[in-house]
Amino acid sequence: MNHPSGETIWGNINTAVEIAMNIYLIAAKDENGFEREGIMVPKSKAKEVLSEKAISMAEQDGDWLCYGEDTKDIPMYEMLQRRVAACKRMETKAIEMMQEIRRDGSLRLTDYFGECAPPVPFEAEKSSPEQLNRVRNGIYFVHSEGEDYFAVYESVADNFMSDIAEGFGRKQGEYLFYDLTTAAVPLFELRQIYDEVEDLIVSEDSLLATLNENFGVYISYYNDLMQEEAKIPPVEAPICFFLQKQLDRAAQEPDHSADTEMQSNLIPLTFGEEAEDFGFEP
């Protein structure tokens, strides 16, 4: 619809300015030469920009709804309401984008954004030094609730780990937590990216044996994507002895290997539920 022009209920239009989509501020001169102001909205677009209550309070002039000196604040108010709502949506989106940039920047642009914040153990509001063992930026060992966990910052996981590997983690804050059995999956993938992670693995055979024994879905998923020479092979070795922490724990608890094997059967019910459904049929 064209801008309003010609005669209106207030006289002949001198100027018509679109102050918002389909909302026009009008300056008109009546037959006595007095200038009048009002707001006009096309009837065909009124429901898109005004509430039913606002529409009911307008004067009608052909194809237009008119708001004079006494009522023009009604469409102005609703126009500003819409702008505030739009600004809030834009602000929310901008904040999300800033958070995403800061999140990735903590990994890639540490000189500007600083390093990734350390993870928070499950039972504490604040991390204490004895609970955290930093492997590198965004990767930690965490001692919490009497257990040790391998913690991976979500940006590290998103950039360098597969979706199925992420699915075995327990999300808290900005980190994925893996117990020392499920840690086999992220360790296997991240060791190819970071030397510091590669250095954590004291037994490659035990790592591969643990994957074969406990993570058949992951083995099938990974091997289906890889060329023959890069596939994970079957390996005969003690399981869950690929980290020094596991060796230390076994040395302190001679019968722990049996407990570890029994507990590993429970992993899919706790940490691994999400990893069971990736649309892949081995």
C-alpha positions in Angstrom: 0.0 0.0 0.0 1.2 3.5 -0.8 2.0 6.2 1.7 -1.2 8.0 2.9 -1.8 11.1 0.8 -4.5 13.6 0.0 -7.4 14.3 2.4 -7.7 12.7 5.8 -10.0 13.2 8.8 -7.5 15.9 9.9 -7.3 17.8 6.6 -4.9 17.7 3.7 -1.7 15.7 4.3 1.5 17.8 4.2 3.9 15.1 5.3 3.7 11.4 6.0 6.7 9.6 7.6 6.8 5.9 8.1 8.1 5.6 11.7 7.8 1.8 11.7 6.6 -0.8 9.2 3.1 0.2 8.2 2.8 3.0 10.8 2.8 6.5 9.5 3.1 9.8 11.4 1.0 12.4 9.6 1.1 16.2 9.6 -2.0 17.7 8.0 -3.6 21.1 7.7 -7.3 21.5 8.2 -9.7 23.8 6.4 -9.0 26.5 8.9 -5.3 26.3 8.3 -4.4 24.7 11.6 -1.8 21.9 11.6 -2.9 18.6 13.0 -0.9 15.5 13.8 -1.9 11.9 13.9 -0.9 8.3 13.1 -2.3 6.2 10.3 -2.1 2.5 9.8 -3.5 0.6 6.8 -6.4 -1.7 7.8 -4.9 -4.6 5.8 -1.8 -4.5 7.9 -3.2 -3.5 11.3 -3.3 -7.0 12.8 0.4 -7.4 12.0 1.4 -4.3 14.0 -1.3 -3.6 16.5 -3.3 -5.4 19.2 -7.0 -6.0 18.9 -7.6 -3.4 21.7 -5.5 -0.8 19.9 -7.4 -1.5 16.6 -10.8 -1.1 18.3 -9.8 2.4 19.5 -9.0 3.8 16.1 -11.1 6.0 13.9 -11.7 4.6 10.4 -11.1 6.5 7.2 -11.5 4.4 4.2 -8.6 1.9 4.1 -7.0 3.5 7.1 -7.1 3.4 10.8 -6.5 6.9 12.3 -5.3 7.9 15.7 -5.5 11.6 16.5 -4.0 13.9 19.1 -5.8 12.1 22.0 -5.1 8.5 20.8 -1.8 8.6 18.9 0.1 7.4 21.9 -1.6 4.0 21.6 0.1 2.9 18.4 3.3 4.7 19.5 3.3 2.6 22.7 2.7 -0.7 21.0 5.4 0.2 18.3 7.9 0.8 21.1 6.9 -2.4 22.8 7.7 -4.3 19.6 11.0 -2.6 19.3 11.9 -3.4 22.9 11.0 -7.1 22.3 13.1 -7.1 19.1 16.0 -5.5 20.9 15.8 -8.2 23.6 15.9 -10.9 21.0 18.8 -9.2 19.3 20.6 -8.8 22.7 20.0 -12.5 23.5 21.4 -13.6 20.2 24.4 -11.2 20.5 25.1 -12.6 24.0 25.0 -16.1 22.6 27.4 -15.2 19.8 29.7 -13.5 22.3 29.7 -16.5 24.5 30.5 -18.8 21.6 33.4 -16.5 20.5 34.7 -16.4 24.1 34.3 -20.1 24.4 36.3 -20.8 21.3 38.7 -17.9 22.0 39.7 -19.5 25.3 41.1 -22.3 23.2 42.4 -20.5 20.2 43.0 -16.9 21.3 44.2 -17.2 24.8 46.3 -14.0 24.7 43.1 -12.0 24.4 40.4 -14.2 26.1 42.6 -16.0 28.6 42.6 -19.7 29.0 39.6 -22.0 29.6 38.3 -21.7 33.1 39.1 -25.0 35.1 36.3 -27.5 35.7 34.4 -27.5 39.0 34.3 -30.9 40.8 30.9 -32.3 41.4 30.8 -31.9 45.2 32.3 -28.4 45.4 31.3 -25.0 44.3 34.9 -24.0 43.9 37.8 -26.1 42.7 40.7 -26.6 45.1 44.3 -27.3 43.9 44.3 -30.8 45.2 41.2 -31.7 43.2 42.6 -30.5 39.8 45.5 -31.8 37.8 45.9 -29.7 34.6 47.0 -31.7 31.6 46.8 -28.7 29.2 44.5 -25.8 28.5 40.9 -27.2 28.6 41.9 -30.7 29.7 42.2 -31.8 33.3 42.1 -34.7 35.7 39.6 -34.0 38.5 39.2 -35.8 41.8 35.6 -35.6 43.0 33.3 -37.7 45.1 36.2 -40.0 45.9 36.8 -40.8 42.2 39.1 -39.5 39.4 37.7 -38.1 36.2 39.1 -37.0 32.9 37.5 -33.6 32.1 37.4 -32.0 28.6 36.4 -28.5 27.8 33.4 -28.5 25.5 35.1 -26.4 22.8 38.0 -28.9 22.8 35.4 -31.7 22.4 33.5 -30.0 19.7 36.6 -29.2 17.6 38.6 -32.4 18.1 36.3 -35.2 19.2 33.6 -37.2 17.5 29.9 -36.9 18.5 29.9 -40.4 19.8 32.9 -39.7 22.0 31.2 -36.7 23.4 28.2 -38.8 24.2 30.1 -40.9 26.7 30.8 -37.9 28.8 28.8 -36.5 31.7 28.2 -32.8 31.1 28.7 -30.3 33.9 29.2 -26.6 33.3 31.5 -26.2 30.3 33.2 -29.6 30.7 32.5 -33.2 29.8 33.5 -35.6 32.6 34.7 -39.2 32.0 35.5 -41.8 34.6 38.8 -43.6 34.2 37.1 -46.3 32.1 35.1 -44.2 29.7 38.2 -41.9 29.5 39.5 -44.5 27.0 37.4 -43.0 24.3 38.4 -39.3 24.5 42.0 -40.2 25.3 42.1 -42.3 22.1 40.9 -39.4 20.0 42.8 -36.5 21.7 46.1 -38.3 21.8 46.3 -37.8 18.1 45.9 -34.0 18.6 47.9 -33.2 21.8 51.2 -34.5 22.8 50.3 -33.9 26.5 47.4 -36.4 26.1 49.6 -38.9 24.3 52.0 -38.7 27.2 49.3 -39.7 29.7 48.9 -43.2 28.1 51.3 -45.7 29.7 50.0 -48.7 27.8 48.7 -48.4 24.2 47.7 -52.1 24.3 45.6 -51.7 27.4 43.9 -48.6 25.9 43.0 -50.6 22.7 41.9 -53.6 24.7 39.7 -51.5 26.9 38.0 -50.0 23.8 37.4 -53.5 22.4 36.2 -54.9 25.6 33.8 -52.1 26.7 33.0 -49.9 23.8 31.9 -52.1 20.9 29.6 -49.5 19.5 32.4 -47.0 19.4 34.8 -49.5 17.7 32.2 -50.3 15.0 31.5 -46.6 14.5 35.2 -45.7 14.3 36.3 -48.6 12.1 33.5 -48.1 9.7 34.9 -44.6 8.9 38.6 -45.6 8.7 40.7 -47.2 6.1 41.9 -50.7 6.9 45.4 -49.6 8.2 43.8 -47.1 10.5 41.1 -49.3 12.1 41.3 -50.2 15.8 42.6 -53.8 15.9 41.6 -56.4 18.4 44.2 -56.5 21.2 44.8 -59.0 24.0 45.9 -57.1 27.1 44.7 -56.2 30.6 41.9 -53.7 30.4 41.8 -50.4 32.3 45.5 -50.1 32.8 46.3 -47.4 30.3 46.8 -44.6 32.8 49.3 -44.2 35.6 46.3 -43.4 37.9 44.9 -46.9 37.2 48.2 -48.6 37.9 48.6 -46.6 41.1 45.1 -47.5 42.2 45.6 -51.2 41.4 48.8 -51.2 43.4 46.9 -49.8 46.4 44.0 -52.2 46.0 45.3 -55.6 44.8 41.8 -56.9 44.0 40.7 -53.8 42.2 41.1 -55.2 38.7 38.0 -57.4 39.3 36.1 -54.5 40.6 37.1 -52.4 37.6 35.9 -55.1 35.2 32.6 -55.4 37.0 32.1 -51.6 37.1 32.9 -51.3 33.4 29.8 -53.3 32.6 27.7 -50.6 34.3 29.3 -47.7 32.3 26.6 -47.7 29.5 23.9 -47.1 32.2 25.6 -44.1 33.6 28.0 -42.2 31.3 27.3 -44.1 28.0 23.5 -43.8 27.5 23.8 -41.0 25.0 26.4 -42.8 23.0 24.2 -45.8 22.3 22.0 -44.1 19.7 23.8 -42.4 16.9 21.8 -44.1 14.1 24.6 -46.6 13.6 24.0 -50.3 13.3 27.2 -52.3 13.7 
